[in-house]
Amino acid sequence: MALRKEKIDFFFRCFLPRYLPRFLRRRWEILQKKQGRLEDLYVFLTNQCNARCRHCFFIEELGYVPGELRLEEYRQIAATLPQLERIFFTGGEALLHPECSDIVRLMGKATRALRVGLITNGLLPDRVEKFVRSVLGDPSFPSLLDILVSLDGLEETHNDVRQNPHAWERANETLARLERLRDEFSGRLESGVITIITSRNWQEIEALADHIDAHYPRTRQGFEIVRGTNFSLWGLAPQYRADFNPPEEVLPPPSAWDEILKMLERVNRRRGIAHHAFHITTLFTIEMLRTGKKLVDCVSAGQNVAVLYSTGDLAVCEFSQPFGNIRDYGLNFDRAWHSAEADTMRRATSRCWCTHGCYLSKNIEYSLAGLWAMLRKL
């Protein structure tokens, strides 16, 4: 009876009012050959990082990089951005940028984004709390602030993955503080955990979910299979491909894939979210890893999603090469986004497919195959 109620609730509260209208709007844009409305912007604030995670596909880019964008440049960029649904700040470790909180406040206000996310490894609990208070202490900040903490296994595994003996302790301290801050900033702050599934941690999926549910009951958790351009991207010509790969072989063995899906099904069913778009991505990811076949067209890269790197490089997707640098367009995002160089990369990425969750989840949301998968999971 509870499961039946959950299915009905999803259909009437999520599928009909959210997923179906968004699908119809995006398909109409495609039919009319219109460029998609930009919804999400991913900002790599800095390449500096205080961890060296074994599964990080960005690891070769980490460290000090001269010429990272500063607050005054972001101020000019922000004035040329459209209204957005979501902005995500990442890195490196975004909090290591000396102007992080000022930039986040500025960009949130300029774009009137519904949700502003910051992805952190949680190694700096004091800095996370200071950041939250700085951003939400500004009553004019219009967005929901969403802090996402990476947690990739139980204590021994997580510390090994992060190559830091204090990583588990500090990430949990960060999550505990966020739980308390949610009471203080009620309705303005959310928190989540991001877990990347690898060969090192897949057997701990359910135990880690139990830990989070027991200690941080309001904190949601998202799962994604580890990714890299060498093994989870197909159909993109070499001259357009980025070279982002983990430093070691970390993909779970094929013999574990069915068990991973079963564990995630149990966890997500228990939490009542098995049928939402992002959780369907794992099903599609495993199928693509098995077959290498395209399941949905890429209709999000360069359309609904953009990437801005710390030095000003712009890309339509993290798996594609940058098409230019925003400084070469006078720090005018609109001019860069509608340039011939951006259009060239859009055409290239419209023919490829990948398991990158940020894009795959939108491609699922905007495809008949994706909607059908959601309905089948009801």
C-alpha positions in Angstrom: 0.0 0.0 0.0 2.8 2.4 0.9 4.6 1.7 -2.5 1.3 2.3 -4.4 0.9 5.6 -2.6 4.4 6.6 -3.4 3.9 5.8 -7.1 0.7 7.9 -7.3 2.4 10.7 -5.4 5.3 10.8 -7.9 3.0 10.7 -10.9 0.8 13.6 -9.8 3.4 15.7 -7.9 6.5 15.2 -10.0 5.8 13.6 -13.4 2.8 15.6 -14.6 3.7 19.1 -13.2 7.5 18.9 -13.7 8.9 16.2 -16.0 6.2 16.2 -18.7 6.0 20.0 -19.3 9.8 20.3 -19.4 10.0 17.4 -21.9 7.4 19.0 -24.1 9.1 22.4 -24.0 12.5 21.0 -24.9 11.1 18.8 -27.7 9.3 21.8 -29.2 12.6 23.7 -29.2 14.3 20.8 -30.9 11.5 20.5 -33.5 11.7 24.2 -34.2 15.5 24.0 -34.4 15.9 26.5 -31.7 18.8 26.7 -29.3 17.9 25.4 -25.9 17.4 27.7 -23.0 20.4 27.8 -20.7 19.4 26.3 -17.4 22.6 25.2 -15.6 26.0 26.7 -15.3 29.0 24.8 -13.8 31.7 27.0 -12.5 35.2 25.6 -11.7 36.2 28.3 -9.3 39.8 27.1 -8.8 42.1 24.2 -9.7 43.6 24.3 -6.2 42.6 21.3 -4.1 43.5 19.9 -0.7 42.8 16.3 -1.7 44.1 13.9 -4.3 41.1 11.6 -4.9 41.9 8.3 -6.6 38.9 8.5 -8.9 39.1 12.2 -9.8 39.0 12.7 -13.6 40.2 16.2 -13.2 43.3 15.3 -11.2 45.9 16.2 -13.9 44.5 19.8 -13.8 44.8 20.3 -10.1 47.2 22.7 -8.4 48.1 26.4 -8.8 47.1 27.8 -12.2 48.0 31.4 -13.0 45.3 33.6 -14.3 42.2 32.3 -12.5 39.2 34.6 -12.7 38.7 37.1 -9.9 35.7 38.8 -8.4 35.8 41.9 -10.6 35.9 39.7 -13.7 33.0 37.6 -12.4 31.1 40.9 -11.9 31.4 41.7 -15.6 30.5 38.1 -16.6 27.5 38.1 -14.3 26.0 41.1 -16.0 25.9 39.2 -19.3 24.3 35.9 -18.0 20.7 35.0 -18.4 18.4 34.0 -15.6 19.4 30.4 -14.6 17.8 27.5 -12.8 21.0 26.3 -11.2 24.6 27.3 -10.7 27.1 24.8 -9.3 30.5 25.9 -8.0 33.2 23.3 -7.9 36.9 22.8 -8.5 39.4 21.7 -7.3 38.1 22.7 -3.9 35.9 25.8 -4.5 36.3 27.1 -1.0 40.1 27.6 -1.6 39.3 30.5 -3.9 40.0 33.5 -1.8 36.8 35.3 -3.0 34.5 32.2 -3.1 31.7 33.6 -1.0 31.7 37.0 -2.7 31.6 35.3 -6.1 28.8 33.0 -5.1 26.7 35.8 -3.7 27.3 37.9 -6.8 26.4 35.2 -9.3 23.3 34.1 -7.4 22.0 37.6 -7.3 22.8 38.4 -10.9 21.1 35.3 -12.4 18.3 34.9 -9.8 19.1 31.2 -9.9 16.6 29.0 -8.1 19.4 26.9 -6.7 23.0 27.6 -6.1 25.2 24.6 -5.3 28.7 24.3 -3.9 30.5 21.0 -4.2 33.1 20.3 -1.5 35.2 17.5 -0.1 34.2 18.6 3.4 37.8 18.7 4.6 37.3 22.3 5.9 34.2 22.3 8.2 35.0 25.8 9.6 35.3 27.2 6.2 32.1 25.6 5.0 30.2 27.0 8.0 31.7 30.5 7.4 30.8 30.3 3.8 27.1 29.4 4.5 26.8 32.2 7.0 28.4 34.7 4.6 26.1 33.8 1.7 22.9 33.4 3.6 23.6 36.2 6.0 22.9 38.4 3.1 19.1 38.8 3.1 19.1 39.8 -0.6 20.6 36.5 -1.7 17.6 35.0 -3.7 18.6 31.4 -4.2 18.3 28.2 -2.3 21.9 27.3 -1.2 22.8 23.6 -1.7 26.0 22.3 -0.2 27.0 18.9 -1.6 29.7 16.9 0.3 31.6 14.1 -1.4 31.6 10.9 0.6 32.9 7.8 -1.1 32.7 4.9 1.3 33.0 4.1 5.0 35.9 5.5 7.1 38.8 3.3 5.9 37.7 3.4 2.3 36.9 7.1 2.2 40.2 8.0 3.8 42.0 5.8 1.3 40.2 7.3 -1.7 40.9 10.8 -0.5 44.5 9.9 0.5 43.9 11.8 3.8 43.6 10.0 7.2 41.2 12.7 8.4 38.9 12.9 5.4 36.0 10.8 6.9 36.1 12.6 10.3 36.1 16.1 8.7 33.4 15.3 6.1 31.1 14.0 8.8 31.8 17.1 10.9 30.8 19.2 7.9 27.6 17.2 7.4 26.7 17.6 11.1 27.2 21.3 11.0 25.1 21.6 7.9 22.3 19.7 9.7 22.4 22.4 12.4 22.7 25.2 9.9 19.6 24.0 8.2 17.6 24.8 11.3 19.1 28.2 11.5 18.5 29.0 7.9 15.2 27.1 7.5 14.0 26.9 3.9 17.2 28.6 2.5 19.7 25.8 2.9 19.8 22.2 1.7 22.6 19.6 2.0 23.5 16.5 0.1 26.1 13.8 -0.3 27.6 12.8 -3.6 29.0 9.2 -3.8 31.0 8.1 -6.8 30.8 4.4 -7.2 34.2 2.7 -8.0 35.9 -0.6 -7.7 37.0 0.4 -4.2 33.6 1.2 -2.6 30.8 -0.5 -4.5 30.3 -3.1 -1.8 29.7 -0.4 0.8 26.8 1.3 -1.0 24.1 0.2 1.4 26.2 0.5 4.5 27.1 4.1 3.6 23.5 4.9 2.8 22.5 3.5 6.3 25.1 5.7 7.9 23.8 8.8 6.2 20.2 8.0 6.9 20.9 7.4 10.6 23.1 10.4 11.3 21.9 13.0 8.7 18.2 12.2 8.0 17.5 15.3 6.0 20.6 15.0 3.8 19.9 13.4 0.4 22.4 11.2 -1.3 23.2 10.9 -5.1 25.1 8.1 -6.7 27.1 8.1 -9.9 29.4 5.5 -11.6 32.9 6.8 -11.9 33.5 8.5 -15.3 36.3 9.3 -17.6 36.6 10.2 -21.3 38.5 7.0 -22.1 35.8 4.7 -21.0 32.5 6.5 -20.7 32.3 8.8 -23.8 31.5 7.6 -27.3 30.9 9.3 -30.7 33.0 12.5 -30.2 35.8 13.1 -32.7 39.3 13.2 -31.2 39.9 16.8 -31.9 36.9 17.8 -29.8 37.5 15.4 -26.8 38.8 16.5 -23.5 41.3 14.2 -21.8 39.8 13.8 -18.3 40.5 10.5 -16.7 41.1 9.0 -13.2 44.7 8.3 -12.4 44.1 4.6 -12.0 41.6 1.9 -13.1 38.6 2.5 -10.8 35.5 1.3 -12.8 33.7 -1.5 -10.9 34.2 -4.9 -12.5 31.4 -5.9 -15.0 30.6 -8.9 -12.7 29.5 -6.4 -10.0 27.2 -4.2 -12.2 24.0 -6.2 -11.6 24.5 -6.3 -7.9 25.2 -2.5 -7.9 21.9 -1.9 -9.6 20.1 -4.1 -7.1 21.7 -2.3 -4.1 20.8 1.1 -5.5 17.3 0.0 -6.2 16.9 -1.1 -2.6 18.4 2.1 -1.3 16.4 4.4 -3.6 13.1 2.5 -3.0 13.6 2.8 0.7 14.1 6.6 0.3 11.2 6.9 -2.2 13.2 8.3 -5.1 14.0 5.3 -7.3 12.0 6.7 -10.2 13.4 10.3 -10.4 15.5 11.2 -13.4 18.9 11.3 -11.8 18.5 7.8 -10.4 17.5 6.4 -13.7 20.9 7.6 -15.0 22.6 4.7 -13.2 20.5 2.2 -15.2 21.3 3.9 -18.5 25.0 4.2 -17.4 25.4 0.5 -16.8 23.7 -0.3 -20.1 25.9 2.0 -22.1 29.0 0.6 -20.4 27.9 -2.9 -21.3 27.0 -2.2 -24.9 28.6 1.2 -25.9 25.3 2.0 -27.6 23.5 5.3 -27.5 20.3 5.2 -25.5 19.3 8.9 -25.7 20.5 11.8 -27.8 22.6 14.5 -26.2 20.3 17.5 -26.2 21.7 19.3 -23.2 25.5 20.1 -23.9 25.7 23.6 -25.2 22.0 24.0 -25.0 20.8 23.7 -21.4 24.2 23.4 -19.8 27.5 25.4 -19.9 30.9 25.1 -18.2 33.1 27.9 -17.1 36.6 26.9 -16.0 38.8 28.8 -13.5 41.0 30.5 -16.1 38.0 31.6 -18.2 37.9 28.7 -20.7 34.3 27.9 -21.8 32.9 24.6 -22.8 29.6 23.1 -23.7 30.4 20.0 -21.8 33.2 18.8 -19.4 34.0 16.0 -21.8 34.6 18.3 -24.7 37.4 20.7 -25.4 36.8 24.4 -24.5 35.6 26.4 -27.5 37.2 29.6 -26.3 38.1 31.8 -23.4 35.6 34.3 -22.0 38.4 37.0 -21.8 38.6 36.8 -25.6 35.0 37.8 -25.7 35.4 40.8 -23.5 34.1 38.8 -20.5 30.7 38.8 -22.2 29.1 35.4 -21.7 26.2 36.0 -24.1 28.6 36.9 -26.9 30.7 33.8 -26.3 27.8 31.5 -25.9 26.3 32.6 -29.3 29.6 32.6 -31.1 30.5 30.5 -34.2 33.1 28.7 -32.1 30.4 27.6 -29.6 28.1 26.5 -32.5 30.9 24.3 -33.9 31.2 22.5 -30.6 27.4 22.2 -30.3 27.3 20.4 -33.6 30.1 18.0 -32.6 28.6 17.1 -29.2 25.0 16.7 -30.6 26.2 13.4 -32.1 28.0 11.9 -29.0 26.8 10.1 -25.9 28.3 9.6 -22.4 27.6 8.6 -18.8 28.3 12.0 -17.3 25.4 12.4 -14.9 25.0 16.1 -15.2 24.2 15.8 -18.9 22.7 12.3 -19.0 20.1 13.1 -16.4 18.9 16.0 -18.5 19.0 14.0 -21.7 16.9 11.4 -20.0 14.5 14.0 -18.8 14.1 15.4 -22.3 13.7 12.1 -24.2 10.8 9.6 -24.7 13.1 6.8 -23.7 13.9 8.5 -20.4 10.3 9.3 -19.6 9.3 5.8 -20.4 12.0 4.5 -18.0 10.7 6.7 -15.3 7.2 5.4 -15.8 8.4 1.8 -15.9 10.1 2.4 -12.5 6.8 3.4 -10.9 
